[in-house]
Amino acid sequence: MKNVIVVGSQWGDEGKGKIVDWLSSQADVVVRFQGGHNAGHTLVVNKKIFKLRLLPSGIVRNGKISILGNGVVIDPWALLNEIDEIKKLGIDVTTKNFMISESASLILPFHQEMDEIREDAAGNAKIGTTRRGIGPCYEDKVGRRSIRVMDLRSETNLDKRLENVLMHHNAIRKGLKKTAFKKNVLKKNLLKIAPKILKFAKPVWLKLDEFNNNRKKILFEGAQGILLDVDHGTYPYVTSSNTVPAMAATGSGCGTDKIGYVLGITKAYTTRVGSGPFPTELKNKIGETLGKRGKEFGTVTARKRRCGWFDGVLVRQTIKISGINGIALTKLDVLDELNEIKVCVGYNLNGKKIDHFPAATEDQFNIKPIYKTFEGWRSKTQGIRNMKDLPENAKKYIFALEDFIGAKISSISTSPEREDTILVEDPFKI
C-alpha cells in the first residue's frame, strides 16, 4: 500500500479536482499541502457542480478526512464562507471530517491589499496574481512575523504577534501613502471568528503519523502546477510556494518515507492563466476553439485561460524534476474535432535547437517551438471508459506522448464526470 501525491505537471488547471475526487474513493485521508484560496478545483458529481478553493476535494465524499496542512496559507474568512457555501450544497463540514494544521499561517486583509497595490503599480510588468494575498502572506511566514492558527488561542499572544507584523506592514503602507491598519480593529475581528477556526485546529503531523501507523491510505493534493513552483517554474511568473511533490512532506509534516506514488495531472493540450512565457500559445481560431470546448475559465477568478498545443518538452522536464511515476491525461475529448494536432518536441533559441526549457526569463520569451504533427481523430471520445474503444488516432497520440515524456499514462479522463475515466494503472495498488 502506498500513499499517493497528486500534482499538476503544467501551469495548473489540469483537472486535478476530478482526479483527486476519483482517487479519494480509495483514500481515507485527503491533504492539501501548499497554496491558498488562489487555486480552485471544480468537481462534477452526479450532475452537481462543486467549486472548491481551500477545502480539499475529498470533502465531498462521505467517510473521508480532509486536512489543510501547515504549508497552506489560510484566509480564515474565505474558509468559513466556503464551508457555508458547501453546506448549502448538502456537504457537512465537521470536526470529524475536517482539520487544519495549527501551524498554518493566516492571510489577513492587509496581505490582500498589498497584493493589489503591487499588481496595480506593476503596469505591463504585472505577474498576474489572483490578488488574494497569497504572496505577501508567504513573505511574512518566511520573515517570521506571520499570524498562525495557534496564535488565535491567546488574546495576549495575538496582540503581540499583530503588533510585530503591523510594524512591518504599516511602515510600508506609510511609504505608499496608504492608511495604517489598526491593530485593535483587526484583533477584534480575528477574536470574533477564532472559535470557529480553532475547533478544526490540530497538530496535523501527529494525526498523520497516527493514520500511517493505522495503515490509512493518504492522498496528498497539490494546488496549481509545477511550472508555477517558486524554484522550478517560470520565475518570476510563479506562485509563492513550492508546488513540487516534495512539498507534500514539508507542507504536512509527513515523512518522505511515507510517500509513495506521484501522479502528475496533465492536460492533453496546454493552458496558462495570467502573465508569463508560453511557447506553444495559440492566438488564433484553434486557440479559441480549445478554450471554448475546454471551458477554460479560472475556478477562482473566472479569468480566461490562454490555450496552446501540448508542450512535451515542458512536461518531460517537470516529470524529471518531480519524480512523477505516472500521468493522468485529462481533457482528451477537447481535441475531438481537430483535423490535426501538434506537439512541441523541442525549441529553437537564437537559431540553435535546445531540448529543455531555459531558466532565463528572456530566453523563455524568445524560444520558438519545434512541432511534430499528428492526424486528428475527428470522432467523439467524450465518455469513453475503455482504452480499446478510443479512435485509433487518439491512441496513437496518447502513446506518442507517453513515449516522448518518459512516463506511463496511467489514466485518461474523457469528461468532467467522475466515472468517465480510463484506468490503466491504479496508483494505490502498485
C-alpha positions in Angstrom: 0.0 0.0 0.0 1.3 3.5 -0.9 0.2 7.0 -0.1 -0.3 9.0 -3.3 0.6 12.6 -4.3 -1.4 14.3 -7.0 0.3 17.4 -8.6 -0.2 19.4 -11.8 2.6 18.9 -14.4 1.9 22.1 -16.3 0.7 25.6 -15.2 -2.2 24.4 -13.2 -5.8 24.0 -14.2 -5.1 20.4 -15.5 -8.2 18.9 -13.9 -6.7 17.8 -10.6 -10.1 18.2 -8.8 -11.8 15.5 -10.7 -8.8 13.1 -10.4 -8.4 13.7 -6.7 -12.1 13.2 -6.2 -11.9 10.0 -8.2 -8.9 8.7 -6.3 -10.4 9.7 -2.9 -12.9 6.9 -3.3 -10.0 4.6 -2.2 -8.3 7.0 0.2 -9.1 7.5 3.8 -7.5 11.0 4.2 -7.0 13.8 1.7 -4.4 16.5 2.5 -3.8 19.9 0.9 -0.1 20.8 1.5 0.5 24.2 -0.2 -1.2 27.2 -1.8 -4.3 29.0 -0.6 -7.6 30.1 -2.0 -6.0 31.3 -5.2 -6.2 27.8 -6.7 -9.6 26.3 -7.4 -10.9 22.8 -8.1 -14.2 22.2 -10.0 -15.9 18.8 -9.3 -18.9 17.4 -11.1 -20.6 14.8 -9.0 -24.0 13.4 -10.1 -24.5 16.5 -12.3 -23.9 18.7 -9.2 -21.0 21.2 -9.5 -18.7 22.0 -6.6 -16.2 24.8 -6.8 -13.6 24.4 -4.1 -10.9 26.9 -3.3 -9.4 25.9 0.1 -11.3 22.8 1.1 -9.6 19.5 -0.1 -11.5 17.7 -2.8 -12.2 14.8 -0.5 -14.6 16.9 1.5 -17.4 16.0 -1.0 -17.2 12.2 -0.1 -18.7 10.7 3.0 -16.3 9.0 5.5 -13.2 10.8 4.3 -11.0 13.1 6.5 -9.9 16.3 4.8 -6.8 18.3 6.0 -5.2 21.6 5.4 -1.5 21.2 6.2 1.0 23.7 7.6 2.2 24.6 4.1 -1.2 26.1 3.2 -1.9 29.8 3.8 -5.5 30.3 5.0 -7.8 33.3 4.7 -10.0 32.5 7.7 -13.0 34.5 6.4 -12.7 32.9 3.0 -12.6 29.4 4.6 -15.6 30.0 6.7 -17.5 31.3 3.7 -16.6 28.3 1.7 -17.7 26.0 4.4 -21.1 27.8 4.5 -21.4 27.6 0.7 -20.7 23.8 0.5 -23.1 23.1 3.4 -25.8 24.7 1.2 -25.0 22.0 -1.4 -25.6 19.2 1.2 -22.0 18.7 2.3 -21.5 18.8 6.1 -18.1 20.0 7.4 -17.4 18.9 10.9 -14.5 18.3 13.3 -14.8 14.6 12.4 -14.1 15.1 8.6 -12.0 18.3 8.5 -9.0 19.6 10.3 -6.5 22.4 10.0 -2.8 22.5 11.0 -2.3 24.7 14.0 0.9 25.8 12.4 -0.7 27.2 9.2 -0.2 30.9 8.5 -3.3 33.2 8.2 -3.9 35.6 5.3 -5.1 38.9 6.7 -6.8 41.9 5.0 -3.5 43.8 4.6 -2.0 40.9 2.7 -4.7 41.1 0.0 -4.4 44.9 -0.2 -0.6 44.7 -0.6 -1.2 42.1 -3.4 -3.5 44.5 -5.2 -1.2 47.5 -4.7 1.8 45.7 -6.2 -0.1 44.4 -9.2 -1.6 47.8 -10.0 1.7 49.5 -9.7 3.5 47.0 -11.9 1.5 48.0 -15.1 2.6 45.9 -18.1 5.1 44.0 -15.9 2.5 42.6 -13.6 2.8 38.9 -12.7 -0.8 38.1 -12.9 -1.6 37.1 -9.3 -5.1 36.3 -8.2 -4.9 39.3 -5.8 -5.8 37.0 -2.9 -2.9 38.0 -0.6 -1.1 34.6 -1.0 2.4 36.0 -1.8 2.5 38.7 0.9 1.4 36.1 3.5 4.2 33.7 2.4 6.6 36.6 2.7 5.5 37.2 6.3 5.9 33.5 7.0 9.5 33.4 5.8 10.1 36.7 7.6 9.0 35.0 10.8 6.2 37.5 11.5 3.1 35.8 10.3 0.0 35.1 12.4 -0.6 31.4 12.7 -3.7 29.5 13.6 -2.4 28.7 17.0 -2.0 32.4 17.7 -5.8 32.7 17.9 -5.8 30.8 21.2 -4.4 33.6 23.3 -5.5 37.2 23.1 -2.3 38.3 24.8 -0.2 36.4 22.3 -2.3 37.6 19.4 -1.8 41.2 20.5 2.0 40.8 20.5 2.0 39.0 17.1 -0.2 41.6 15.5 2.0 44.4 16.8 5.0 42.8 15.2 3.5 42.1 11.8 1.8 45.6 11.6 5.0 47.3 12.5 6.4 45.9 9.2 3.3 46.4 7.1 2.3 49.9 8.3 5.8 51.2 7.6 5.4 50.1 4.0 1.9 51.4 3.8 3.1 54.8 5.1 5.7 54.9 2.3 3.0 54.2 -0.2 0.7 56.8 1.4 -1.8 54.2 2.4 -3.8 54.3 5.7 -2.3 52.3 8.5 -4.0 49.2 9.8 -5.4 49.5 13.3 -4.3 46.6 15.5 -7.3 46.6 17.8 -9.9 46.5 15.0 -8.1 43.6 13.4 -7.6 41.8 16.7 -11.3 42.2 17.5 -12.3 40.8 14.1 -9.9 37.8 14.5 -11.1 37.0 18.0 -14.7 37.0 16.8 -14.0 34.2 14.3 -11.3 32.4 16.4 -13.6 29.8 17.9 -15.0 28.8 14.5 -11.4 28.3 13.2 -9.8 26.8 16.3 -12.3 24.0 16.6 -10.7 22.5 13.5 -7.1 23.1 14.6 -4.9 20.1 15.3 -1.3 19.0 15.3 -1.6 17.6 11.8 1.8 16.0 11.8 0.8 13.9 14.8 -2.5 12.9 13.2 -0.8 11.9 10.0 1.6 9.7 12.0 -1.4 8.1 13.6 -3.1 7.5 10.3 0.1 6.0 8.8 0.5 3.7 11.8 -3.1 2.5 11.3 -2.3 1.9 7.6 -4.8 4.5 6.4 -4.5 5.5 2.7 -3.5 9.1 2.4 -3.9 11.2 -0.7 -1.9 14.4 -0.9 -3.5 17.1 -3.1 -1.3 19.8 -4.7 -2.6 23.1 -6.0 -1.5 25.0 -9.1 1.1 23.3 -11.3 4.9 22.5 -11.2 5.6 25.2 -13.8 4.3 27.7 -11.2 6.8 26.4 -8.5 8.7 29.3 -6.9 12.0 27.5 -7.6 11.4 25.4 -10.7 8.7 27.4 -12.5 8.8 30.3 -15.0 10.1 32.7 -12.4 9.1 35.4 -11.6 5.7 34.5 -13.2 5.1 31.9 -10.5 3.2 31.3 -7.3 4.8 31.9 -3.9 5.1 28.3 -2.7 6.8 25.1 -3.8 4.3 23.1 -5.9 6.5 20.0 -6.5 5.7 16.7 -4.8 8.5 17.1 -2.3 6.4 19.8 -0.7 3.8 17.2 0.4 6.2 16.1 3.2 7.2 19.6 4.2 3.8 21.1 4.0 2.1 18.4 6.0 4.6 17.1 8.5 4.6 13.6 7.0 7.9 11.9 6.5 9.2 11.4 2.9 9.4 7.6 3.7 5.6 7.6 4.0 5.1 8.9 0.5 4.9 6.5 -2.5 3.3 7.1 -5.9 3.4 10.5 -7.6 0.7 11.1 -10.1 1.1 14.1 -12.5 -2.1 15.5 -13.9 -1.5 16.6 -17.4 -3.9 18.2 -19.9 -3.9 16.9 -23.5 -3.1 20.4 -24.6 -1.6 23.4 -22.6 -3.2 26.3 -20.8 -2.0 29.2 -18.7 -3.7 31.9 -16.6 -2.1 35.3 -16.2 1.2 36.7 -17.5 4.4 34.8 -18.3 6.1 32.9 -21.2 4.0 30.3 -23.1 5.9 28.9 -26.1 3.0 27.0 -27.6 0.3 29.5 -27.1 -2.2 29.8 -30.0 -3.5 33.3 -30.6 -5.8 32.1 -33.3 -9.0 30.3 -34.1 -7.6 26.9 -32.9 -6.7 28.5 -29.5 -10.2 29.9 -29.3 -11.7 26.5 -30.1 -9.7 24.8 -27.3 -10.8 27.5 -24.8 -14.4 27.2 -25.8 -14.6 23.4 -25.9 -12.5 23.1 -22.7 -14.4 25.8 -20.8 -11.1 27.4 -20.0 -12.0 29.9 -17.3 -10.5 30.0 -13.9 -12.5 28.5 -11.0 -11.5 31.2 -8.6 -11.1 34.3 -10.8 -13.2 33.4 -13.9 -10.2 34.7 -15.9 -9.9 33.4 -19.4 -7.1 30.9 -19.8 -4.6 31.1 -22.6 -4.5 28.0 -24.7 -1.9 26.2 -26.9 -0.6 22.9 -28.1 0.8 20.2 -25.8 4.4 21.1 -24.8 6.1 17.8 -24.4 9.5 19.4 -23.5 8.0 21.2 -20.5 6.1 18.1 -19.3 9.1 15.9 -19.7 11.1 18.4 -17.7 8.6 18.6 -14.8 8.5 14.8 -14.7 12.2 14.7 -14.2 12.2 17.5 -11.6 9.3 16.0 -9.6 9.8 12.2 -9.8 6.4 11.7 -11.3 5.6 8.0 -11.6 2.5 8.2 -13.8 0.4 10.6 -15.8 -3.3 11.2 -15.7 -4.1 12.7 -19.1 -7.2 15.0 -19.0 -9.5 16.7 -21.4 -8.7 14.4 -24.3 -12.2 15.0 -25.6 -11.5 18.7 -26.2 -9.3 17.7 -29.2 -12.0 15.6 -30.8 -12.9 17.9 -33.7 -9.4 19.0 -34.8 -8.1 17.9 -38.2 -4.5 17.9 -37.0 -2.8 18.2 -33.6 0.7 19.4 -32.8 3.1 18.6 -30.0 6.1 20.6 -29.1 9.2 18.3 -29.2 12.0 20.9 -29.0 12.8 24.6 -29.1 14.8 27.0 -31.3 16.7 29.6 -29.4 18.6 32.2 -31.4 19.0 29.7 -34.3 20.1 26.8 -32.0 18.0 23.8 -31.2 17.6 23.0 -27.5 15.8 20.1 -25.7 14.9 21.8 -22.4 13.1 24.8 -21.1 15.8 27.5 -20.3 15.9 29.2 -16.9 16.5 32.8 -18.1 13.2 34.7 -18.4 14.4 36.5 -21.6 15.2 33.1 -23.2 11.8 31.7 -22.1 10.1 34.5 -24.0 12.3 34.2 -27.1 12.2 30.4 -27.7 10.2 29.1 -30.7 8.6 25.7 -30.5 9.5 22.8 -32.8 6.4 20.7 -33.6 5.6 17.2 -34.5 2.2 16.9 -36.2 -0.4 14.2 -35.7 -3.6 13.4 -37.6 -6.7 14.2 -35.6 -9.4 11.5 -35.0 -12.4 13.7 -35.7 -14.7 11.5 -33.7 -16.2 11.5 -30.2 -14.1 10.4 -27.2 -16.3 12.0 -24.6 -17.5 9.5 -22.0 -15.3 6.6 -23.2 -14.2 4.4 -20.3 -12.1 1.7 -22.1 -8.9 2.2 -24.0 -9.9 -0.2 -26.8 -12.9 2.0 -27.6 -10.8 5.0 -28.3 -10.3 6.0 -32.0 -7.0 4.7 -33.4 -5.5 8.1 -34.0 -6.4 9.1 -30.4 -4.5 6.0 -29.2 -1.5 6.9 -31.5 -1.5 10.4 -29.9 -1.6 9.1 -26.4 1.2 6.5 -27.0 3.4 9.1 -28.7 3.0 11.5 -25.7 3.9 8.7 -23.3 7.0 7.8 -25.3 8.2 11.4 -25.5 7.7 12.5 -21.9 9.1 9.3 -20.5 6.3 8.4 -18.1 3.4 6.0 -18.2 0.0 7.4 -18.8 -1.8 5.6 -16.0 -5.3 7.1 -16.6 -7.2 9.1 -19.2 -10.1 11.5 -18.4 -12.7 11.8 -21.2 -15.1 14.3 -19.5 -15.6 16.2 -16.3 -17.7 13.4 -14.8 -16.0 11.3 -12.2 -16.9 8.0 -13.9 -15.6 8.9 -17.3 -12.1 7.8 -16.7 -10.0 5.1 -18.4 -7.9 3.4 -15.8 -4.6 1.9 -17.0 -2.8 1.7 -13.7 -4.2 2.2 -10.1 -1.7 4.4 -8.1 -3.0 2.9 -4.8 -2.4 -0.7 -5.9 1.1 -0.6 -7.3 
